[in-house]
Amino acid sequence: MAMENEVKKYLDEKGISQTYVSKKTGIPLPKLNMALNGHRRMTFLEYELVCGALEVNTDKFLKPRMPERMLV
C-alpha cells in the first residue's frame, strides 16, 4: 500500500478532514485530494507538511521496501 493510501486511511480512522490538512499545510485541497486518492504522488516536502499538521513522525506512514531480488 502506498504511503498516500496510509495517510488517507489514518485521516479516515481519526475523522480528520482533507480540508483541515489542506488549511494546516497550505497544500491546495484539489492537489492533496489527488495525492490521497492515488492520482498523483505526494512530494517529500508535502509529506513532511502533512506529518507536521498531523503531529506524527515522518516514518509513521512509511513501510520498508523489500528488494525484488538479492544481488550476489
Predicted model as a PDB file, atoms N, CA, C, CB and O in Angstrom, pLDDT in the B-factor column:
MODEL        1                                                                  
ATOM      1  N   MET A   1       0.859  -1.188   0.000  1.00 56.00           N  
ATOM      2  CA  MET A   1       0.000   0.000   0.000  1.00 56.00           C  
ATOM      3  C   MET A   1       0.895   1.237   0.000  1.00 56.00           C  
ATOM      4  CB  MET A   1      -0.971   0.006   1.238  1.00 56.00           C  
ATOM      5  O   MET A   1       1.838   1.319   0.787  1.00 56.00           O  
ATOM      6  N   ALA A   2       0.611   2.181  -0.859  1.00 86.00           N  
ATOM      7  CA  ALA A   2       1.415   3.396  -0.967  1.00 86.00           C  
ATOM      8  C   ALA A   2       1.236   4.278   0.267  1.00 86.00           C  
ATOM      9  CB  ALA A   2       1.038   4.177  -2.236  1.00 86.00           C  
ATOM     10  O   ALA A   2       0.213   4.238   0.950  1.00 86.00           O  
ATOM     11  N   MET A   3       2.266   5.067   0.523  1.00 88.00           N  
ATOM     12  CA  MET A   3       2.262   5.966   1.670  1.00 88.00           C  
ATOM     13  C   MET A   3       1.036   6.882   1.650  1.00 88.00           C  
ATOM     14  CB  MET A   3       3.544   6.799   1.692  1.00 88.00           C  
ATOM     15  O   MET A   3       0.444   7.144   2.697  1.00 88.00           O  
ATOM     16  N   GLU A   4       0.654   7.368   0.475  1.00 93.00           N  
ATOM     17  CA  GLU A   4      -0.512   8.250   0.384  1.00 93.00           C  
ATOM     18  C   GLU A   4      -1.780   7.531   0.858  1.00 93.00           C  
ATOM     19  CB  GLU A   4      -0.695   8.751  -1.064  1.00 93.00           C  
ATOM     20  O   GLU A   4      -2.636   8.132   1.509  1.00 93.00           O  
ATOM     21  N   ASN A   5      -1.892   6.240   0.526  1.00 93.00           N  
ATOM     22  CA  ASN A   5      -3.050   5.465   0.981  1.00 93.00           C  
ATOM     23  C   ASN A   5      -3.054   5.330   2.492  1.00 93.00           C  
ATOM     24  CB  ASN A   5      -3.059   4.078   0.333  1.00 93.00           C  
ATOM     25  O   ASN A   5      -4.109   5.372   3.124  1.00 93.00           O  
ATOM     26  N   GLU A   6      -1.871   5.168   3.071  1.00 95.00           N  
ATOM     27  CA  GLU A   6      -1.756   5.062   4.528  1.00 95.00           C  
ATOM     28  C   GLU A   6      -2.186   6.362   5.207  1.00 95.00           C  
ATOM     29  CB  GLU A   6      -0.313   4.709   4.929  1.00 95.00           C  
ATOM     30  O   GLU A   6      -2.846   6.341   6.246  1.00 95.00           O  
ATOM     31  N   VAL A   7      -1.810   7.484   4.614  1.00 97.00           N  
ATOM     32  CA  VAL A   7      -2.220   8.789   5.161  1.00 97.00           C  
ATOM     33  C   VAL A   7      -3.742   8.914   5.093  1.00 97.00           C  
ATOM     34  CB  VAL A   7      -1.538   9.964   4.382  1.00 97.00           C  
ATOM     35  O   VAL A   7      -4.381   9.318   6.065  1.00 97.00           O  
ATOM     36  N   LYS A   8      -4.315   8.566   3.945  1.00 97.00           N  
ATOM     37  CA  LYS A   8      -5.763   8.674   3.791  1.00 97.00           C  
ATOM     38  C   LYS A   8      -6.483   7.774   4.793  1.00 97.00           C  
ATOM     39  CB  LYS A   8      -6.179   8.311   2.356  1.00 97.00           C  
ATOM     40  O   LYS A   8      -7.474   8.189   5.393  1.00 97.00           O  
ATOM     41  N   LYS A   9      -5.995   6.552   4.979  1.00 96.00           N  
ATOM     42  CA  LYS A   9      -6.583   5.622   5.942  1.00 96.00           C  
ATOM     43  C   LYS A   9      -6.530   6.216   7.354  1.00 96.00           C  
ATOM     44  CB  LYS A   9      -5.846   4.259   5.900  1.00 96.00           C  
ATOM     45  O   LYS A   9      -7.501   6.124   8.106  1.00 96.00           O  
ATOM     46  N   TYR A  10      -5.407   6.819   7.705  1.00 97.00           N  
ATOM     47  CA  TYR A  10      -5.241   7.452   9.017  1.00 97.00           C  
ATOM     48  C   TYR A  10      -6.247   8.590   9.202  1.00 97.00           C  
ATOM     49  CB  TYR A  10      -3.801   7.983   9.182  1.00 97.00           C  
ATOM     50  O   TYR A  10      -6.877   8.705  10.253  1.00 97.00           O  
ATOM     51  N   LEU A  11      -6.392   9.423   8.179  1.00 98.00           N  
ATOM     52  CA  LEU A  11      -7.351  10.530   8.259  1.00 98.00           C  
ATOM     53  C   LEU A  11      -8.759  10.003   8.484  1.00 98.00           C  
ATOM     54  CB  LEU A  11      -7.303  11.385   6.980  1.00 98.00           C  
ATOM     55  O   LEU A  11      -9.500  10.516   9.322  1.00 98.00           O  
ATOM     56  N   ASP A  12      -9.123   8.966   7.720  1.00 97.00           N  
ATOM     57  CA  ASP A  12     -10.461   8.384   7.855  1.00 97.00           C  
ATOM     58  C   ASP A  12     -10.669   7.815   9.256  1.00 97.00           C  
ATOM     59  CB  ASP A  12     -10.678   7.284   6.800  1.00 97.00           C  
ATOM     60  O   ASP A  12     -11.715   8.037   9.867  1.00 97.00           O  
ATOM     61  N   GLU A  13      -9.678   7.082   9.770  1.00 97.00           N  
ATOM     62  CA  GLU A  13      -9.790   6.466  11.093  1.00 97.00           C  
ATOM     63  C   GLU A  13      -9.908   7.507  12.207  1.00 97.00           C  
ATOM     64  CB  GLU A  13      -8.587   5.573  11.353  1.00 97.00           C  
ATOM     65  O   GLU A  13     -10.630   7.300  13.182  1.00 97.00           O  
ATOM     66  N   LYS A  14      -9.199   8.620  12.059  1.00 97.00           N  
ATOM     67  CA  LYS A  14      -9.189   9.658  13.088  1.00 97.00           C  
ATOM     68  C   LYS A  14     -10.272  10.711  12.882  1.00 97.00           C  
ATOM     69  CB  LYS A  14      -7.840  10.327  13.122  1.00 97.00           C  
ATOM     70  O   LYS A  14     -10.446  11.587  13.729  1.00 97.00           O  
ATOM     71  N   GLY A  15     -11.006  10.640  11.767  1.00 97.00           N  
ATOM     72  CA  GLY A  15     -12.051  11.624  11.487  1.00 97.00           C  
ATOM     73  C   GLY A  15     -11.499  12.995  11.144  1.00 97.00           C  
ATOM     74  O   GLY A  15     -12.127  14.015  11.428  1.00 97.00           O  
ATOM     75  N   ILE A  16     -10.317  13.017  10.528  1.00 98.00           N  
ATOM     76  CA  ILE A  16      -9.682  14.284  10.156  1.00 98.00           C  
ATOM     77  C   ILE A  16      -9.979  14.556   8.682  1.00 98.00           C  
ATOM     78  CB  ILE A  16      -8.131  14.245  10.420  1.00 98.00           C  
ATOM     79  O   ILE A  16      -9.768  13.690   7.833  1.00 98.00           O  
ATOM     80  N   SER A  17     -10.464  15.745   8.385  1.00 98.00           N  
ATOM     81  CA  SER A  17     -10.834  16.058   7.008  1.00 98.00           C  
ATOM     82  C   SER A  17      -9.627  16.492   6.182  1.00 98.00           C  
ATOM     83  CB  SER A  17     -11.894  17.147   6.987  1.00 98.00           C  
ATOM     84  O   SER A  17      -8.651  17.032   6.703  1.00 98.00           O  
ATOM     85  N   GLN A  18      -9.721  16.244   4.905  1.00 98.00           N  
ATOM     86  CA  GLN A  18      -8.689  16.712   3.981  1.00 98.00           C  
ATOM     87  C   GLN A  18      -8.655  18.231   3.959  1.00 98.00           C  
ATOM     88  CB  GLN A  18      -8.933  16.163   2.562  1.00 98.00           C  
ATOM     89  O   GLN A  18      -7.596  18.825   3.757  1.00 98.00           O  
ATOM     90  N   THR A  19      -9.786  18.858   4.162  1.00 98.00           N  
ATOM     91  CA  THR A  19      -9.845  20.321   4.213  1.00 98.00           C  
ATOM     92  C   THR A  19      -8.996  20.845   5.363  1.00 98.00           C  
ATOM     93  CB  THR A  19     -11.303  20.803   4.363  1.00 98.00           C  
ATOM     94  O   THR A  19      -8.263  21.821   5.200  1.00 98.00           O  
ATOM     95  N   TYR A  20      -9.091  20.206   6.520  1.00 98.00           N  
ATOM     96  CA  TYR A  20      -8.287  20.591   7.683  1.00 98.00           C  
ATOM     97  C   TYR A  20      -6.798  20.489   7.348  1.00 98.00           C  
ATOM     98  CB  TYR A  20      -8.629  19.698   8.906  1.00 98.00           C  
ATOM     99  O   TYR A  20      -6.032  21.416   7.613  1.00 98.00           O  
ATOM    100  N   VAL A  21      -6.398  19.364   6.768  1.00 98.00           N  
ATOM    101  CA  VAL A  21      -4.984  19.152   6.421  1.00 98.00           C  
ATOM    102  C   VAL A  21      -4.540  20.175   5.385  1.00 98.00           C  
ATOM    103  CB  VAL A  21      -4.756  17.716   5.887  1.00 98.00           C  
ATOM    104  O   VAL A  21      -3.435  20.709   5.473  1.00 98.00           O  
ATOM    105  N   SER A  22      -5.383  20.446   4.418  1.00 98.00           N  
ATOM    106  CA  SER A  22      -5.068  21.434   3.389  1.00 98.00           C  
ATOM    107  C   SER A  22      -4.825  22.815   4.009  1.00 98.00           C  
ATOM    108  CB  SER A  22      -6.206  21.507   2.356  1.00 98.00           C  
ATOM    109  O   SER A  22      -3.865  23.501   3.657  1.00 98.00           O  
ATOM    110  N   LYS A  23      -5.688  23.206   4.917  1.00 98.00           N  
ATOM    111  CA  LYS A  23      -5.539  24.513   5.569  1.00 98.00           C  
ATOM    112  C   LYS A  23      -4.293  24.578   6.440  1.00 98.00           C  
ATOM    113  CB  LYS A  23      -6.767  24.822   6.412  1.00 98.00           C  
ATOM    114  O   LYS A  23      -3.599  25.595   6.460  1.00 98.00           O  
ATOM    115  N   LYS A  24      -4.005  23.489   7.165  1.00 98.00           N  
ATOM    116  CA  LYS A  24      -2.830  23.460   8.048  1.00 98.00           C  
ATOM    117  C   LYS A  24      -1.516  23.448   7.267  1.00 98.00           C  
ATOM    118  CB  LYS A  24      -2.891  22.239   8.959  1.00 98.00           C  
ATOM    119  O   LYS A  24      -0.515  23.991   7.732  1.00 98.00           O  
ATOM    120  N   THR A  25      -1.515  22.841   6.097  1.00 98.00           N  
ATOM    121  CA  THR A  25      -0.273  22.668   5.332  1.00 98.00           C  
ATOM    122  C   THR A  25      -0.079  23.712   4.251  1.00 98.00           C  
ATOM    123  CB  THR A  25      -0.248  21.310   4.707  1.00 98.00           C  
ATOM    124  O   THR A  25       1.052  23.973   3.841  1.00 98.00           O  
ATOM    125  N   GLY A  26      -1.164  24.317   3.781  1.00 98.00           N  
ATOM    126  CA  GLY A  26      -1.073  25.230   2.650  1.00 98.00           C  
ATOM    127  C   GLY A  26      -1.084  24.504   1.308  1.00 98.00           C  
ATOM    128  O   GLY A  26      -0.932  25.131   0.260  1.00 98.00           O  
ATOM    129  N   ILE A  27      -1.261  23.189   1.338  1.00 98.00           N  
ATOM    130  CA  ILE A  27      -1.365  22.418   0.089  1.00 98.00           C  
ATOM    131  C   ILE A  27      -2.791  22.584  -0.424  1.00 98.00           C  
ATOM    132  CB  ILE A  27      -1.005  20.885   0.308  1.00 98.00           C  
ATOM    133  O   ILE A  27      -3.739  22.290   0.303  1.00 98.00           O  
ATOM    134  N   PRO A  28      -2.963  23.051  -1.664  1.00 98.00           N  
ATOM    135  CA  PRO A  28      -4.319  23.225  -2.183  1.00 98.00           C  
ATOM    136  C   PRO A  28      -5.119  21.916  -2.081  1.00 98.00           C  
ATOM    137  CB  PRO A  28      -4.272  23.708  -3.649  1.00 98.00           C  
ATOM    138  O   PRO A  28      -4.593  20.842  -2.373  1.00 98.00           O  
ATOM    139  N   LEU A  29      -6.369  22.010  -1.671  1.00 98.00           N  
ATOM    140  CA  LEU A  29      -7.210  20.836  -1.467  1.00 98.00           C  
ATOM    141  C   LEU A  29      -7.262  19.914  -2.686  1.00 98.00           C  
ATOM    142  CB  LEU A  29      -8.604  21.271  -1.108  1.00 98.00           C  
ATOM    143  O   LEU A  29      -7.123  18.702  -2.523  1.00 98.00           O  
ATOM    144  N   PRO A  30      -7.459  20.440  -3.908  1.00 98.00           N  
ATOM    145  CA  PRO A  30      -7.503  19.522  -5.056  1.00 98.00           C  
ATOM    146  C   PRO A  30      -6.198  18.728  -5.226  1.00 98.00           C  
ATOM    147  CB  PRO A  30      -7.794  20.306  -6.335  1.00 98.00           C  
ATOM    148  O   PRO A  30      -6.225  17.546  -5.570  1.00 98.00           O  
ATOM    149  N   LYS A  31      -5.077  19.377  -4.987  1.00 98.00           N  
ATOM    150  CA  LYS A  31      -3.773  18.721  -5.106  1.00 98.00           C  
ATOM    151  C   LYS A  31      -3.617  17.640  -4.031  1.00 98.00           C  
ATOM    152  CB  LYS A  31      -2.632  19.761  -4.994  1.00 98.00           C  
ATOM    153  O   LYS A  31      -3.156  16.537  -4.323  1.00 98.00           O  
ATOM    154  N   LEU A  32      -3.996  17.953  -2.809  1.00 97.00           N  
ATOM    155  CA  LEU A  32      -3.935  16.990  -1.713  1.00 97.00           C  
ATOM    156  C   LEU A  32      -4.862  15.813  -1.985  1.00 97.00           C  
ATOM    157  CB  LEU A  32      -4.303  17.662  -0.382  1.00 97.00           C  
ATOM    158  O   LEU A  32      -4.477  14.658  -1.802  1.00 97.00           O  
ATOM    159  N   ASN A  33      -6.077  16.107  -2.420  1.00 97.00           N  
ATOM    160  CA  ASN A  33      -7.061  15.076  -2.710  1.00 97.00           C  
ATOM    161  C   ASN A  33      -6.575  14.137  -3.810  1.00 97.00           C  
ATOM    162  CB  ASN A  33      -8.385  15.712  -3.111  1.00 97.00           C  
ATOM    163  O   ASN A  33      -6.752  12.923  -3.712  1.00 97.00           O  
ATOM    164  N   MET A  34      -5.968  14.688  -4.847  1.00 97.00           N  
ATOM    165  CA  MET A  34      -5.449  13.846  -5.930  1.00 97.00           C  
ATOM    166  C   MET A  34      -4.377  12.894  -5.406  1.00 97.00           C  
ATOM    167  CB  MET A  34      -4.876  14.716  -7.066  1.00 97.00           C  
ATOM    168  O   MET A  34      -4.338  11.729  -5.803  1.00 97.00           O  
ATOM    169  N   ALA A  35      -3.508  13.377  -4.521  1.00 96.00           N  
ATOM    170  CA  ALA A  35      -2.453  12.534  -3.958  1.00 96.00           C  
ATOM    171  C   ALA A  35      -3.052  11.434  -3.081  1.00 96.00           C  
ATOM    172  CB  ALA A  35      -1.459  13.387  -3.142  1.00 96.00           C  
ATOM    173  O   ALA A  35      -2.662  10.271  -3.184  1.00 96.00           O  
ATOM    174  N   LEU A  36      -3.986  11.800  -2.232  1.00 96.00           N  
ATOM    175  CA  LEU A  36      -4.562  10.828  -1.311  1.00 96.00           C  
ATOM    176  C   LEU A  36      -5.459   9.812  -2.003  1.00 96.00           C  
ATOM    177  CB  LEU A  36      -5.340  11.538  -0.247  1.00 96.00           C  
ATOM    178  O   LEU A  36      -5.764   8.764  -1.435  1.00 96.00           O  
ATOM    179  N   ASN A  37      -5.883  10.115  -3.222  1.00 95.00           N  
ATOM    180  CA  ASN A  37      -6.713   9.185  -3.994  1.00 95.00           C  
ATOM    181  C   ASN A  37      -5.935   8.475  -5.098  1.00 95.00           C  
ATOM    182  CB  ASN A  37      -7.886   9.925  -4.600  1.00 95.00           C  
ATOM    183  O   ASN A  37      -6.521   7.838  -5.973  1.00 95.00           O  
ATOM    184  N   GLY A  38      -4.610   8.592  -5.048  1.00 93.00           N  
ATOM    185  CA  GLY A  38      -3.776   7.830  -5.966  1.00 93.00           C  
ATOM    186  C   GLY A  38      -3.637   8.382  -7.368  1.00 93.00           C  
ATOM    187  O   GLY A  38      -3.214   7.661  -8.271  1.00 93.00           O  
ATOM    188  N   HIS A  39      -3.984   9.650  -7.575  1.00 96.00           N  
ATOM    189  CA  HIS A  39      -3.904  10.234  -8.917  1.00 96.00           C  
ATOM    190  C   HIS A  39      -2.619  11.024  -9.146  1.00 96.00           C  
ATOM    191  CB  HIS A  39      -5.093  11.134  -9.155  1.00 96.00           C  
ATOM    192  O   HIS A  39      -2.343  11.455 -10.266  1.00 96.00           O  
ATOM    193  N   ARG A  40      -1.837  11.213  -8.091  1.00 95.00           N  
ATOM    194  CA  ARG A  40      -0.523  11.848  -8.197  1.00 95.00           C  
ATOM    195  C   ARG A  40       0.284  11.448  -6.969  1.00 95.00           C  
ATOM    196  CB  ARG A  40      -0.644  13.415  -8.316  1.00 95.00           C  
ATOM    197  O   ARG A  40      -0.274  11.071  -5.939  1.00 95.00           O  
ATOM    198  N   ARG A  41       1.586  11.534  -7.090  1.00 94.00           N  
ATOM    199  CA  ARG A  41       2.453  11.218  -5.955  1.00 94.00           C  
ATOM    200  C   ARG A  41       2.674  12.480  -5.126  1.00 94.00           C  
ATOM    201  CB  ARG A  41       3.813  10.629  -6.437  1.00 94.00           C  
ATOM    202  O   ARG A  41       2.832  13.578  -5.659  1.00 94.00           O  
ATOM    203  N   MET A  42       2.681  12.296  -3.834  1.00 95.00           N  
ATOM    204  CA  MET A  42       2.957  13.390  -2.922  1.00 95.00           C  
ATOM    205  C   MET A  42       4.469  13.624  -2.893  1.00 95.00           C  
ATOM    206  CB  MET A  42       2.403  13.085  -1.494  1.00 95.00           C  
ATOM    207  O   MET A  42       5.243  12.670  -2.823  1.00 95.00           O  
ATOM    208  N   THR A  43       4.889  14.882  -2.946  1.00 95.00           N  
ATOM    209  CA  THR A  43       6.319  15.174  -2.835  1.00 95.00           C  
ATOM    210  C   THR A  43       6.747  14.966  -1.386  1.00 95.00           C  
ATOM    211  CB  THR A  43       6.640  16.633  -3.308  1.00 95.00           C  
ATOM    212  O   THR A  43       5.909  14.914  -0.486  1.00 95.00           O  
ATOM    213  N   PHE A  44       8.062  14.846  -1.166  1.00 94.00           N  
ATOM    214  CA  PHE A  44       8.531  14.665   0.207  1.00 94.00           C  
ATOM    215  C   PHE A  44       8.227  15.907   1.043  1.00 94.00           C  
ATOM    216  CB  PHE A  44      10.045  14.362   0.227  1.00 94.00           C  
ATOM    217  O   PHE A  44       7.887  15.784   2.220  1.00 94.00           O  
ATOM    218  N   LEU A  45       8.341  17.097   0.457  1.00 97.00           N  
ATOM    219  CA  LEU A  45       8.010  18.319   1.192  1.00 97.00           C  
ATOM    220  C   LEU A  45       6.536  18.301   1.617  1.00 97.00           C  
ATOM    221  CB  LEU A  45       8.307  19.572   0.327  1.00 97.00           C  
ATOM    222  O   LEU A  45       6.213  18.622   2.760  1.00 97.00           O  
ATOM    223  N   GLU A  46       5.654  17.925   0.699  1.00 97.00           N  
ATOM    224  CA  GLU A  46       4.234  17.836   1.037  1.00 97.00           C  
ATOM    225  C   GLU A  46       4.019  16.810   2.156  1.00 97.00           C  
ATOM    226  CB  GLU A  46       3.399  17.456  -0.212  1.00 97.00           C  
ATOM    227  O   GLU A  46       3.251  17.046   3.089  1.00 97.00           O  
ATOM    228  N   TYR A  47       4.703  15.680   2.047  1.00 97.00           N  
ATOM    229  CA  TYR A  47       4.596  14.634   3.063  1.00 97.00           C  
ATOM    230  C   TYR A  47       5.054  15.153   4.425  1.00 97.00           C  
ATOM    231  CB  TYR A  47       5.424  13.404   2.655  1.00 97.00           C  
ATOM    232  O   TYR A  47       4.411  14.890   5.441  1.00 97.00           O  
ATOM    233  N   GLU A  48       6.160  15.883   4.444  1.00 97.00           N  
ATOM    234  CA  GLU A  48       6.641  16.476   5.699  1.00 97.00           C  
ATOM    235  C   GLU A  48       5.603  17.427   6.296  1.00 97.00           C  
ATOM    236  CB  GLU A  48       7.964  17.225   5.464  1.00 97.00           C  
ATOM    237  O   GLU A  48       5.362  17.417   7.503  1.00 97.00           O  
ATOM    238  N   LEU A  49       4.995  18.245   5.444  1.00 98.00           N  
ATOM    239  CA  LEU A  49       3.980  19.197   5.907  1.00 98.00           C  
ATOM    240  C   LEU A  49       2.764  18.479   6.476  1.00 98.00           C  
ATOM    241  CB  LEU A  49       3.552  20.120   4.764  1.00 98.00           C  
ATOM    242  O   LEU A  49       2.222  18.879   7.506  1.00 98.00           O  
ATOM    243  N   VAL A  50       2.337  17.411   5.796  1.00 98.00           N  
ATOM    244  CA  VAL A  50       1.182  16.640   6.258  1.00 98.00           C  
ATOM    245  C   VAL A  50       1.491  16.002   7.609  1.00 98.00           C  
ATOM    246  CB  VAL A  50       0.796  15.555   5.221  1.00 98.00           C  
ATOM    247  O   VAL A  50       0.671  16.059   8.525  1.00 98.00           O  
ATOM    248  N   CYS A  51       2.656  15.400   7.732  1.00 97.00           N  
ATOM    249  CA  CYS A  51       3.041  14.787   9.012  1.00 97.00           C  
ATOM    250  C   CYS A  51       3.103  15.837  10.119  1.00 97.00           C  
ATOM    251  CB  CYS A  51       4.405  14.073   8.882  1.00 97.00           C  
ATOM    252  O   CYS A  51       2.684  15.576  11.247  1.00 97.00           O  
ATOM    253  N   GLY A  52       3.618  17.007   9.803  1.00 97.00           N  
ATOM    254  CA  GLY A  52       3.650  18.095  10.783  1.00 97.00           C  
ATOM    255  C   GLY A  52       2.257  18.515  11.212  1.00 97.00           C  
ATOM    256  O   GLY A  52       2.005  18.734  12.397  1.00 97.00           O  
ATOM    257  N   ALA A  53       1.352  18.627  10.250  1.00 98.00           N  
ATOM    258  CA  ALA A  53      -0.030  19.016  10.564  1.00 98.00           C  
ATOM    259  C   ALA A  53      -0.713  17.960  11.424  1.00 98.00           C  
ATOM    260  CB  ALA A  53      -0.832  19.241   9.272  1.00 98.00           C  
ATOM    261  O   ALA A  53      -1.543  18.286  12.273  1.00 98.00           O  
ATOM    262  N   LEU A  54      -0.365  16.695  11.203  1.00 98.00           N  
ATOM    263  CA  LEU A  54      -0.970  15.604  11.963  1.00 98.00           C  
ATOM    264  C   LEU A  54      -0.217  15.308  13.254  1.00 98.00           C  
ATOM    265  CB  LEU A  54      -1.031  14.357  11.114  1.00 98.00           C  
ATOM    266  O   LEU A  54      -0.639  14.480  14.061  1.00 98.00           O  
ATOM    267  N   GLU A  55       0.915  16.008  13.433  1.00 97.00           N  
ATOM    268  CA  GLU A  55       1.761  15.846  14.619  1.00 97.00           C  
ATOM    269  C   GLU A  55       2.220  14.402  14.801  1.00 97.00           C  
ATOM    270  CB  GLU A  55       1.011  16.307  15.862  1.00 97.00           C  
ATOM    271  O   GLU A  55       2.152  13.840  15.894  1.00 97.00           O  
ATOM    272  N   VAL A  56       2.697  13.811  13.684  1.00 97.00           N  
ATOM    273  CA  VAL A  56       3.270  12.462  13.707  1.00 97.00           C  
ATOM    274  C   VAL A  56       4.662  12.517  13.082  1.00 97.00           C  
ATOM    275  CB  VAL A  56       2.352  11.438  12.945  1.00 97.00           C  
ATOM    276  O   VAL A  56       4.967  13.424  12.308  1.00 97.00           O  
ATOM    277  N   ASN A  57       5.500  11.545  13.423  1.00 96.00           N  
ATOM    278  CA  ASN A  57       6.831  11.456  12.823  1.00 96.00           C  
ATOM    279  C   ASN A  57       6.719  11.090  11.348  1.00 96.00           C  
ATOM    280  CB  ASN A  57       7.699  10.420  13.570  1.00 96.00           C  
ATOM    281  O   ASN A  57       5.755  10.450  10.929  1.00 96.00           O  
ATOM    282  N   THR A  58       7.702  11.498  10.576  1.00 93.00           N  
ATOM    283  CA  THR A  58       7.661  11.225   9.136  1.00 93.00           C  
ATOM    284  C   THR A  58       7.759   9.742   8.810  1.00 93.00           C  
ATOM    285  CB  THR A  58       8.777  11.963   8.443  1.00 93.00           C  
ATOM    286  O   THR A  58       7.444   9.345   7.689  1.00 93.00           O  
ATOM    287  N   ASP A  59       8.183   8.917   9.750  1.00 93.00           N  
ATOM    288  CA  ASP A  59       8.238   7.480   9.479  1.00 93.00           C  
ATOM    289  C   ASP A  59       6.905   6.775   9.750  1.00 93.00           C  
ATOM    290  CB  ASP A  59       9.328   6.842  10.318  1.00 93.00           C  
ATOM    291  O   ASP A  59       6.790   5.569   9.534  1.00 93.00           O  
ATOM    292  N   LYS A  60       5.910   7.510  10.215  1.00 94.00           N  
ATOM    293  CA  LYS A  60       4.604   6.939  10.580  1.00 94.00           C  
ATOM    294  C   LYS A  60       3.963   6.137   9.446  1.00 94.00           C  
ATOM    295  CB  LYS A  60       3.661   8.046  11.003  1.00 94.00           C  
ATOM    296  O   LYS A  60       3.410   5.064   9.688  1.00 94.00           O  
ATOM    297  N   PHE A  61       4.030   6.640   8.222  1.00 93.00           N  
ATOM    298  CA  PHE A  61       3.310   6.036   7.101  1.00 93.00           C  
ATOM    299  C   PHE A  61       4.227   5.322   6.113  1.00 93.00           C  
ATOM    300  CB  PHE A  61       2.525   7.092   6.375  1.00 93.00           C  
ATOM    301  O   PHE A  61       3.768   4.836   5.079  1.00 93.00           O  
ATOM    302  N   LEU A  62       5.506   5.257   6.423  1.00 88.00           N  
ATOM    303  CA  LEU A  62       6.466   4.638   5.507  1.00 88.00           C  
ATOM    304  C   LEU A  62       6.663   3.166   5.860  1.00 88.00           C  
ATOM    305  CB  LEU A  62       7.818   5.386   5.548  1.00 88.00           C  
ATOM    306  O   LEU A  62       6.769   2.804   7.031  1.00 88.00           O  
ATOM    307  N   LYS A  63       6.710   2.342   4.846  1.00 81.00           N  
ATOM    308  CA  LYS A  63       6.978   0.918   5.006  1.00 81.00           C  
ATOM    309  C   LYS A  63       8.278   0.601   4.279  1.00 81.00           C  
ATOM    310  CB  LYS A  63       5.795   0.047   4.461  1.00 81.00           C  
ATOM    311  O   LYS A  63       8.502   1.104   3.178  1.00 81.00           O  
ATOM    312  N   PRO A  64       9.142  -0.226   4.872  1.00 79.00           N  
ATOM    313  CA  PRO A  64      10.382  -0.585   4.180  1.00 79.00           C  
ATOM    314  C   PRO A  64      10.078  -1.284   2.865  1.00 79.00           C  
ATOM    315  CB  PRO A  64      11.258  -1.484   5.066  1.00 79.00           C  
ATOM    316  O   PRO A  64       9.166  -2.107   2.779  1.00 79.00           O  
ATOM    317  N   ARG A  65      10.835  -0.952   1.868  1.00 74.00           N  
ATOM    318  CA  ARG A  65      10.667  -1.580   0.558  1.00 74.00           C  
ATOM    319  C   ARG A  65      11.596  -2.786   0.494  1.00 74.00           C  
ATOM    320  CB  ARG A  65      10.966  -0.569  -0.611  1.00 74.00           C  
ATOM    321  O   ARG A  65      12.793  -2.678   0.762  1.00 74.00           O  
ATOM    322  N   MET A  66      11.043  -3.909   0.144  1.00 75.00           N  
ATOM    323  CA  MET A  66      11.836  -5.131   0.027  1.00 75.00           C  
ATOM    324  C   MET A  66      12.450  -5.181  -1.377  1.00 75.00           C  
ATOM    325  CB  MET A  66      10.957  -6.406   0.304  1.00 75.00           C  
ATOM    326  O   MET A  66      11.774  -4.887  -2.363  1.00 75.00           O  
ATOM    327  N   PRO A  67      13.735  -5.554  -1.465  1.00 72.00           N  
ATOM    328  CA  PRO A  67      14.352  -5.670  -2.783  1.00 72.00           C  
ATOM    329  C   PRO A  67      13.691  -6.775  -3.584  1.00 72.00           C  
ATOM    330  CB  PRO A  67      15.855  -5.934  -2.655  1.00 72.00           C  
ATOM    331  O   PRO A  67      13.268  -7.793  -3.035  1.00 72.00           O  
ATOM    332  N   GLU A  68      13.607  -6.562  -4.888  1.00 71.00           N  
ATOM    333  CA  GLU A  68      12.974  -7.564  -5.744  1.00 71.00           C  
ATOM    334  C   GLU A  68      13.767  -8.864  -5.736  1.00 71.00           C  
ATOM    335  CB  GLU A  68      12.840  -7.038  -7.177  1.00 71.00           C  
ATOM    336  O   GLU A  68      13.197  -9.953  -5.804  1.00 71.00           O  
ATOM    337  N   ARG A  69      15.064  -8.739  -5.653  1.00 70.00           N  
ATOM    338  CA  ARG A  69      15.905  -9.925  -5.543  1.00 70.00           C  
ATOM    339  C   ARG A  69      17.242  -9.507  -4.963  1.00 70.00           C  
ATOM    340  CB  ARG A  69      16.086 -10.626  -6.922  1.00 70.00           C  
ATOM    341  O   ARG A  69      17.676  -8.368  -5.135  1.00 70.00           O  
ATOM    342  N   MET A  70      17.864 -10.395  -4.306  1.00 59.00           N  
ATOM    343  CA  MET A  70      19.158 -10.116  -3.714  1.00 59.00           C  
ATOM    344  C   MET A  70      20.234 -10.244  -4.770  1.00 59.00           C  
ATOM    345  CB  MET A  70      19.439 -11.057  -2.536  1.00 59.00           C  
ATOM    346  O   MET A  70      20.232 -11.197  -5.550  1.00 59.00           O  
ATOM    347  N   LEU A  71      21.153  -9.293  -4.804  1.00 59.00           N  
ATOM    348  CA  LEU A  71      22.276  -9.360  -5.724  1.00 59.00           C  
ATOM    349  C   LEU A  71      23.422 -10.066  -5.023  1.00 59.00           C  
ATOM    350  CB  LEU A  71      22.700  -7.943  -6.209  1.00 59.00           C  
ATOM    351  O   LEU A  71      23.766  -9.709  -3.896  1.00 59.00           O  
ATOM    352  N   VAL A  72      24.008 -11.041  -5.653  1.00 57.00           N  
ATOM    353  CA  VAL A  72      25.106 -11.810  -5.031  1.00 57.00           C  
ATOM    354  C   VAL A  72      26.411 -11.487  -5.719  1.00 57.00           C  
ATOM    355  CB  VAL A  72      24.832 -13.334  -5.098  1.00 57.00           C  
ATOM    356  O   VAL A  72      27.454 -12.027  -5.349  1.00 57.00           O  
TER     357      VAL A  72                                                      
ENDMDL                                                                          
END                                                                             
